Structures are given as C-alpha cells and as structure tokens.
C-alpha cells in the first residue's frame, strides 16, 4: 500500500500524538511507502509565519526522511489536476493533497471528513 499522509497526520506521527489512532499507526507501519507532500511543509511554514503553530520548519522538512517517509514534490500534473476536483473543500492545501493522491495514485490518509467525498482514495482515521 502506498500512502500520502495529510499534514496533521505527519505532525501527529512525529510527536506520537494521541490523536493518531492505533488503527492509523498500524496503517502507517504496514504501508510499503509513506509520502509527505512538500505542500504540507509549505502549509506548516505559512501557519508558523502567521503565528498559528510554533515549530522549526527546517527540522520538519528533514524529519520526513528521518521518519522513513518519502517527500512528494508538487508537479505541474498535480497542480492541473486541481481543476478536475469538485468544489467540496476550500482549503488549497487539502485540494492539492487530493490532486496528488489522484494523480499518483496514492491513498490519502486524513482525519478531515470533508475530503472523503472527493475520492475512494481518501481513507479516514
């Protein structure tokens, strides 16, 4: 199984946060490949810049490979796939993650219930 993890799943996994369910941990452990989108680092950087989160963004970027994850760069194909999406969710980062999951294809692991309506590739924790 090839997974793309949502930004919050990435953060929770690094912090061993209790919000990351046992089922989600098992899913992550059993995956063949786990990807973190560069869009997640971009989103975190913006949230840090506006004071919504206090993290070391460079450390988080380095933590992708240190945690055994694979960075998924944003491609033109990912960006253009956004135009095929229904207007269900307004968050541009979540829409980009959906587009990446559809383009690759990858299973998107998320806690955001709104994303489920986009594709069968979206799995909720």
N, CA and C atoms as an extended XYZ file, in Angstrom:
375
Properties=species:S:1:pos:R:3:atomname:S:1:resname:S:1:resid:I:1 pbc="F F F"
N         0.848       -1.170        0.000 N   UNK     1
C         0.000        0.000        0.000 CA  UNK     1
C         0.899        1.241        0.000 C   UNK     1
N         0.526        2.206       -0.826 N   UNK     2
C         1.248        3.472       -0.933 CA  UNK     2
C         0.362        4.575       -0.357 C   UNK     2
N         0.866        5.275        0.642 N   UNK     3
C         0.084        6.296        1.345 CA  UNK     3
C         0.662        7.691        1.139 C   UNK     3
N        -0.239        8.651        1.089 N   UNK     4
C         0.098       10.062        1.225 CA  UNK     4
C        -0.576       10.504        2.514 C   UNK     4
N         0.183       11.086        3.429 N   UNK     5
C        -0.430       11.463        4.703 CA  UNK     5
C        -0.693       12.968        4.742 C   UNK     5
N        -1.842       13.295        5.286 N   UNK     6
C        -2.253       14.689        5.456 CA  UNK     6
C        -1.283       15.364        6.436 C   UNK     6
N        -1.240       16.672        6.388 N   UNK     7
C        -0.314       17.445        7.213 CA  UNK     7
C        -0.457       17.111        8.692 C   UNK     7
N        -1.689       17.049        9.185 N   UNK     8
C        -1.871       16.780       10.612 CA  UNK     8
C        -1.409       15.367       10.976 C   UNK     8
N        -1.596       14.408       10.094 N   UNK     9
C        -1.138       13.043       10.349 CA  UNK     9
C         0.392       13.032       10.446 C   UNK     9
N         1.043       13.777        9.560 N   UNK    10
C         2.501       13.892        9.591 CA  UNK    10
C         2.957       14.453       10.941 C   UNK    10
N         2.372       15.554       11.354 N   UNK    11
C         2.755       16.174       12.625 CA  UNK    11
C         2.471       15.245       13.804 C   UNK    11
N         1.305       14.629       13.805 N   UNK    12
C         0.945       13.727       14.904 CA  UNK    12
C         1.902       12.541       14.977 C   UNK    12
N         2.295       12.023       13.831 N   UNK    13
C         3.186       10.861       13.827 CA  UNK    13
C         4.566       11.219       14.383 C   UNK    13
N         5.042       12.409       14.090 N   UNK    14
C         6.338       12.843       14.610 CA  UNK    14
C         6.300       13.072       16.115 C   UNK    14
N         5.147       13.527       16.605 N   UNK    15
C         5.009       13.862       18.023 CA  UNK    15
C         4.451       12.699       18.847 C   UNK    15
N         4.156       11.580       18.178 N   UNK    16
C         3.482       10.449       18.813 CA  UNK    16
C         2.248       10.941       19.578 C   UNK    16
N         1.493       11.808       18.912 N   UNK    17
C         0.302       12.430       19.481 CA  UNK    17
C        -0.812       11.394       19.643 C   UNK    17
N        -1.574       11.523       20.721 N   UNK    18
C        -2.678       10.595       20.983 CA  UNK    18
C        -3.794       10.702       19.957 C   UNK    18
N        -3.820       11.784       19.190 N   UNK    19
C        -4.827       11.939       18.140 CA  UNK    19
C        -4.601       10.933       17.010 C   UNK    19
N        -3.380       10.428       16.900 N   UNK    20
C        -3.069        9.416       15.895 CA  UNK    20
C        -3.530        8.076       16.458 C   UNK    20
N        -4.621        7.573       15.914 N   UNK    21
C        -5.248        6.364       16.444 CA  UNK    21
C        -4.366        5.131       16.252 C   UNK    21
N        -4.677        4.105       17.006 N   UNK    22
C        -3.954        2.837       16.888 CA  UNK    22
C        -4.088        2.300       15.466 C   UNK    22
N        -5.283        2.409       14.905 N   UNK    23
C        -5.529        1.950       13.534 CA  UNK    23
C        -4.668        2.724       12.537 C   UNK    23
N        -4.533        4.019       12.742 N   UNK    24
C        -3.702        4.837       11.853 CA  UNK    24
C        -2.233        4.428       11.969 C   UNK    24
N        -1.774        4.170       13.193 N   UNK    25
C        -0.389        3.734       13.392 CA  UNK    25
C        -0.128        2.415       12.672 C   UNK    25
N        -1.068        1.497       12.767 N   UNK    26
C        -0.933        0.200       12.100 CA  UNK    26
C        -0.905        0.386       10.588 C   UNK    26
N        -1.777        1.252       10.079 N   UNK    27
C        -1.812        1.535        8.643 CA  UNK    27
C        -0.472        2.095        8.178 C   UNK    27
N         0.087        3.022        8.935 N   UNK    28
C         1.389        3.605        8.593 CA  UNK    28
C         2.499        2.549        8.625 C   UNK    28
N         2.473        1.709        9.637 N   UNK    29
C         3.503        0.677        9.773 CA  UNK    29
C         3.432       -0.359        8.662 C   UNK    29
N         2.224       -0.659        8.191 N   UNK    30
C         2.042       -1.704        7.182 CA  UNK    30
C         2.174       -1.204        5.746 C   UNK    30
N         2.269        0.102        5.576 N   UNK    31
C         2.372        0.663        4.227 CA  UNK    31
C         3.738        0.353        3.621 C   UNK    31
N         3.750        0.120        2.316 N   UNK    32
C         5.012       -0.094        1.602 CA  UNK    32
C         5.788        1.213        1.481 C   UNK    32
N         5.047        2.288        1.207 N   UNK    33
C         5.637        3.620        1.058 CA  UNK    33
C         4.697        4.634        1.700 C   UNK    33
N         5.284        5.584        2.412 N   UNK    34
C         4.502        6.660        3.017 CA  UNK    34
C         5.103        7.978        2.545 C   UNK    34
N         4.267        8.781        1.883 N   UNK    35
C         4.703       10.053        1.319 CA  UNK    35
C         4.191       11.217        2.151 C   UNK    35
N         5.008       12.258        2.212 N   UNK    36
C         4.622       13.548        2.785 CA  UNK    36
C         4.798       14.559        1.664 C   UNK    36
N         3.752       15.284        1.364 N   UNK    37
C         3.803       16.270        0.296 CA  UNK    37
C         4.619       17.490        0.709 C   UNK    37
N         5.350       18.038       -0.247 N   UNK    38
C         6.039       19.301        0.018 CA  UNK    38
C         5.016       20.398        0.320 C   UNK    38
N         3.766       20.192       -0.111 N   UNK    39
C         2.689       21.128        0.223 CA  UNK    39
C         2.445       21.179        1.728 C   UNK    39
N         2.677       20.071        2.419 N   UNK    40
C         2.497       20.061        3.873 CA  UNK    40
C         3.527       20.951        4.554 C   UNK    40
N         4.769       20.920        4.068 N   UNK    41
C         5.786       21.793        4.642 CA  UNK    41
C         5.456       23.248        4.333 C   UNK    41
N         4.974       23.504        3.142 N   UNK    42
C         4.547       24.852        2.749 CA  UNK    42
C         3.428       25.338        3.677 C   UNK    42
N         2.432       24.472        3.911 N   UNK    43
C         1.308       24.820        4.785 CA  UNK    43
C         1.800       25.118        6.203 C   UNK    43
N         2.684       24.284        6.715 N   UNK    44
C         3.223       24.484        8.064 CA  UNK    44
C         4.006       25.791        8.136 C   UNK    44
N         4.789       26.091        7.103 N   UNK    45
C         5.568       27.335        7.073 CA  UNK    45
C         4.648       28.558        7.122 C   UNK    45
N         3.555       28.504        6.379 N   UNK    46
C         2.603       29.618        6.383 CA  UNK    46
C         1.960       29.755        7.761 C   UNK    46
N         1.569       28.620        8.360 N   UNK    47
C         0.949       28.668        9.687 CA  UNK    47
C         1.927       29.190       10.739 C   UNK    47
N         3.199       28.841       10.600 N   UNK    48
C         4.212       29.375       11.521 CA  UNK    48
C         4.335       30.886       11.334 C   UNK    48
N         4.367       31.315       10.089 N   UNK    49
C         4.546       32.731        9.777 CA  UNK    49
C         3.415       33.596       10.337 C   UNK    49
N         2.206       33.063       10.381 N   UNK    50
C         1.074       33.846       10.904 CA  UNK    50
C         0.798       33.561       12.381 C   UNK    50
N         1.672       32.758       13.004 N   UNK    51
C         1.573       32.536       14.447 CA  UNK    51
C         0.603       31.450       14.879 C   UNK    51
N         0.165       30.601       13.964 N   UNK    52
C        -0.784       29.542       14.333 CA  UNK    52
C        -0.101       28.299       14.886 C   UNK    52
N         1.204       28.172       14.634 N   UNK    53
C         1.936       26.990       15.072 CA  UNK    53
C         3.372       27.397       15.378 C   UNK    53
N         3.959       26.771       16.378 N   UNK    54
C         5.345       27.063       16.740 CA  UNK    54
C         6.174       25.807       16.505 C   UNK    54
N         6.875       25.791       15.386 N   UNK    55
C         7.708       24.644       15.014 CA  UNK    55
C         8.951       25.136       14.282 C   UNK    55
N         9.923       24.247       14.177 N   UNK    56
C        11.102       24.505       13.360 CA  UNK    56
C        10.831       23.858       12.005 C   UNK    56
N        10.513       24.662       11.020 N   UNK    57
C        10.092       24.156        9.710 CA  UNK    57
C        11.225       23.393        9.026 C   UNK    57
N        12.448       23.885        9.147 N   UNK    58
C        13.580       23.180        8.540 CA  UNK    58
C        13.748       21.792        9.165 C   UNK    58
N        13.560       21.705       10.469 N   UNK    59
C        13.642       20.411       11.152 CA  UNK    59
C        12.549       19.472       10.650 C   UNK    59
N        11.362       20.010       10.460 N   UNK    60
C        10.264       19.181        9.950 CA  UNK    60
C        10.559       18.666        8.552 C   UNK    60
N        11.127       19.511        7.719 N   UNK    61
C        11.481       19.083        6.363 CA  UNK    61
C        12.493       17.937        6.421 C   UNK    61
N        13.461       18.056        7.321 N   UNK    62
C        14.455       16.996        7.482 CA  UNK    62
C        13.848       15.744        8.106 C   UNK    62
N        12.817       15.920        8.906 N   UNK    63
C        12.187       14.792        9.598 CA  UNK    63
C        11.447       13.859        8.645 C   UNK    63
N        11.133       14.334        7.460 N   UNK    64
C        10.419       13.480        6.502 CA  UNK    64
C        11.216       12.202        6.263 C   UNK    64
N        12.436       12.330        5.814 N   UNK    65
C        13.232       11.135        5.529 CA  UNK    65
C        13.703       10.457        6.817 C   UNK    65
N        13.986       11.236        7.850 N   UNK    66
C        14.423       10.655        9.124 CA  UNK    66
C        13.363        9.732        9.716 C   UNK    66
N        12.079       10.038        9.449 N   UNK    67
C        10.972        9.216        9.950 CA  UNK    67
C        10.662        8.043        9.021 C   UNK    67
N        11.403        7.957        7.917 N   UNK    68
C        11.162        6.858        6.976 CA  UNK    68
C        10.128        7.177        5.918 C   UNK    68
N         9.731        8.446        5.836 N   UNK    69
C         8.765        8.874        4.831 CA  UNK    69
C         9.502        9.338        3.571 C   UNK    69
N         8.750        9.527        2.511 N   UNK    70
C         9.296        9.970        1.232 CA  UNK    70
C         8.651       11.310        0.895 C   UNK    70
N         9.477       12.285        0.529 N   UNK    71
C         8.920       13.583        0.131 CA  UNK    71
C         8.285       13.474       -1.246 C   UNK    71
N         7.089       14.005       -1.384 N   UNK    72
C         6.390       14.059       -2.674 CA  UNK    72
C         6.382       15.507       -3.151 C   UNK    72
N         7.214       15.840       -4.151 N   UNK    73
C         7.224       17.199       -4.681 CA  UNK    73
C         5.905       17.509       -5.399 C   UNK    73
N         5.625       18.786       -5.538 N   UNK    74
C         4.445       19.228       -6.293 CA  UNK    74
C         4.847       19.334       -7.758 C   UNK    74
N         4.075       18.685       -8.621 N   UNK    75
C         4.357       18.727      -10.061 CA  UNK    75
C         3.272       19.515      -10.791 C   UNK    75
N         3.542       19.822      -12.044 N   UNK    76
C         2.541       20.506      -12.875 CA  UNK    76
C         1.299       19.637      -13.024 C   UNK    76
N         1.498       18.326      -13.127 N   UNK    77
C         0.354       17.408      -13.231 CA  UNK    77
C        -0.524       17.501      -11.987 C   UNK    77
N         0.096       17.562      -10.813 N   UNK    78
C        -0.672       17.699       -9.573 CA  UNK    78
C        -1.473       18.995       -9.590 C   UNK    78
N        -0.801       20.079       -9.957 N   UNK    79
C        -1.461       21.390       -9.965 CA  UNK    79
C        -2.625       21.430      -10.944 C   UNK    79
N        -2.450       20.846      -12.125 N   UNK    80
C        -3.534       20.897      -13.117 CA  UNK    80
C        -4.684       19.972      -12.744 C   UNK    80
N        -4.426       18.925      -11.983 N   UNK    81
C        -5.496       18.015      -11.550 CA  UNK    81
C        -6.484       18.713      -10.629 C   UNK    81
N        -6.051       19.770       -9.970 N   UNK    82
C        -6.952       20.527       -9.086 CA  UNK    82
C        -8.193       20.993       -9.851 C   UNK    82
N        -8.034       21.306      -11.126 N   UNK    83
C        -9.175       21.779      -11.923 CA  UNK    83
C       -10.245       20.717      -12.125 C   UNK    83
N        -9.918       19.449      -11.919 N   UNK    84
C       -10.899       18.371      -12.091 CA  UNK    84
C       -11.703       18.115      -10.818 C   UNK    84
N       -11.322       18.747       -9.722 N   UNK    85
C       -11.967       18.480       -8.441 CA  UNK    85
C       -13.255       19.265       -8.271 C   UNK    85
N       -14.222       18.619       -7.639 N   UNK    86
C       -15.450       19.319       -7.257 CA  UNK    86
C       -15.089       20.372       -6.207 C   UNK    86
N       -15.943       21.333       -6.047 N   UNK    87
C       -15.690       22.417       -5.094 CA  UNK    87
C       -16.248       22.060       -3.713 C   UNK    87
N       -15.752       20.972       -3.148 N   UNK    88
C       -16.234       20.481       -1.855 CA  UNK    88
C       -15.512       21.171       -0.700 C   UNK    88
N       -14.246       21.367       -0.864 N   UNK    89
C       -13.386       21.859        0.205 CA  UNK    89
C       -12.636       23.086       -0.300 C   UNK    89
N       -12.550       24.104        0.523 N   UNK    90
C       -11.941       25.359        0.074 CA  UNK    90
C       -10.454       25.462        0.402 C   UNK    90
N        -9.955       24.599        1.281 N   UNK    91
C        -8.557       24.679        1.691 CA  UNK    91
C        -7.648       24.294        0.525 C   UNK    91
N        -6.812       25.218        0.047 N   UNK    92
C        -5.981       24.929       -1.126 CA  UNK    92
C        -4.969       23.811       -0.886 C   UNK    92
N        -4.487       23.670        0.336 N   UNK    93
C        -3.518       22.618        0.624 CA  UNK    93
C        -4.181       21.244        0.585 C   UNK    93
N        -5.368       21.137        1.159 N   UNK    94
C        -6.093       19.868        1.100 CA  UNK    94
C        -6.457       19.514       -0.339 C   UNK    94
N        -6.844       20.497       -1.112 N   UNK    95
C        -7.172       20.244       -2.525 CA  UNK    95
C        -5.939       19.765       -3.292 C   UNK    95
N        -4.784       20.315       -2.968 N   UNK    96
C        -3.557       19.868       -3.618 CA  UNK    96
C        -3.208       18.439       -3.210 C   UNK    96
N        -3.401       18.109       -1.939 N   UNK    97
C        -3.146       16.735       -1.497 CA  UNK    97
C        -4.067       15.746       -2.209 C   UNK    97
N        -5.326       16.114       -2.370 N   UNK    98
C        -6.267       15.254       -3.103 CA  UNK    98
C        -5.780       15.084       -4.543 C   UNK    98
N        -5.402       16.172       -5.171 N   UNK    99
C        -4.917       16.117       -6.558 CA  UNK    99
C        -3.684       15.228       -6.667 C   UNK    99
N        -2.801       15.314       -5.701 N   UNK   100
C        -1.621       14.454       -5.715 CA  UNK   100
C        -2.010       12.982       -5.565 C   UNK   100
N        -2.918       12.711       -4.643 N   UNK   101
C        -3.358       11.323       -4.432 CA  UNK   101
C        -3.978       10.749       -5.699 C   UNK   101
N        -4.800       11.531       -6.369 N   UNK   102
C        -5.450       11.075       -7.597 CA  UNK   102
C        -4.428       10.900       -8.712 C   UNK   102
N        -3.504       11.817       -8.842 N   UNK   103
C        -2.516       11.789       -9.922 CA  UNK   103
C        -1.546       10.625       -9.826 C   UNK   103
N        -1.159       10.244       -8.615 N   UNK   104
C        -0.071        9.283       -8.458 CA  UNK   104
C        -0.415        7.820       -8.774 C   UNK   104
N        -1.401        7.173       -8.472 N   UNK   105
C        -2.342        7.338       -7.349 CA  UNK   105
C        -1.745        6.855       -6.015 C   UNK   105
N        -2.244        7.492       -4.956 N   UNK   106
C        -1.861        7.158       -3.587 CA  UNK   106
C        -3.108        7.202       -2.720 C   UNK   106
N        -3.118        6.464       -1.650 N   UNK   107
C        -4.207        6.560       -0.680 CA  UNK   107
C        -3.884        7.729        0.237 C   UNK   107
N        -4.817        8.655        0.364 N   UNK   108
C        -4.629        9.810        1.246 CA  UNK   108
C        -5.196        9.474        2.612 C   UNK   108
N        -4.338        9.442        3.613 N   UNK   109
C        -4.740        9.178        4.986 CA  UNK   109
C        -4.959       10.511        5.682 C   UNK   109
N        -6.179       10.735        6.178 N   UNK   110
C        -6.548       12.027        6.753 CA  UNK   110
C        -7.561       11.847        7.872 C   UNK   110
N        -7.744       12.897        8.650 N   UNK   111
C        -8.810       12.926        9.659 CA  UNK   111
C        -9.922       13.880        9.234 C   UNK   111
N        -9.764       14.509        8.090 N   UNK   112
C       -10.722       15.504        7.595 CA  UNK   112
C       -11.859       14.821        6.835 C   UNK   112
N       -13.010       14.745        7.470 N   UNK   113
C       -14.164       14.042        6.889 CA  UNK   113
C       -14.647       14.655        5.579 C   UNK   113
N       -14.442       15.956        5.390 N   UNK   114
C       -14.881       16.612        4.157 CA  UNK   114
C       -14.157       16.047        2.922 C   UNK   114
N       -12.960       15.565        3.109 N   UNK   115
C       -12.170       15.083        1.973 CA  UNK   115
C       -12.673       13.748        1.435 C   UNK   115
N       -13.409       13.013        2.233 N   UNK   116
C       -13.891       11.690        1.837 CA  UNK   116
C       -14.734       11.745        0.565 C   UNK   116
N       -15.445       12.828        0.345 N   UNK   117
C       -16.329       12.950       -0.815 CA  UNK   117
C       -15.595       13.144       -2.134 C   UNK   117
N       -14.297       13.325       -2.094 N   UNK   118
C       -13.531       13.527       -3.318 CA  UNK   118
C       -13.224       12.235       -4.065 C   UNK   118
N       -12.866       11.191       -3.314 N   UNK   119
C       -12.354       10.008       -3.982 CA  UNK   119
C       -12.351        8.814       -3.036 C   UNK   119
N       -12.423        7.634       -3.617 N   UNK   120
C       -12.281        6.412       -2.815 CA  UNK   120
C       -10.834        6.247       -2.344 C   UNK   120
N        -9.937        7.069       -2.839 N   UNK   121
C        -8.538        7.032       -2.406 CA  UNK   121
C        -8.350        7.694       -1.033 C   UNK   121
N        -9.376        8.388       -0.554 N   UNK   122
C        -9.297        9.059        0.750 CA  UNK   122
C        -9.742        8.081        1.836 C   UNK   122
N        -8.850        7.856        2.790 N   UNK   123
C        -9.155        6.983        3.922 CA  UNK   123
C        -9.085        7.797        5.205 C   UNK   123
N       -10.156        7.718        5.980 N   UNK   124
C       -10.219        8.462        7.241 CA  UNK   124
C        -9.654        7.632        8.385 C   UNK   124
N        -9.028        8.340        9.328 N   UNK   125
C        -8.556        7.654       10.536 CA  UNK   125
C        -9.538        7.934       11.658 C   UNK   125
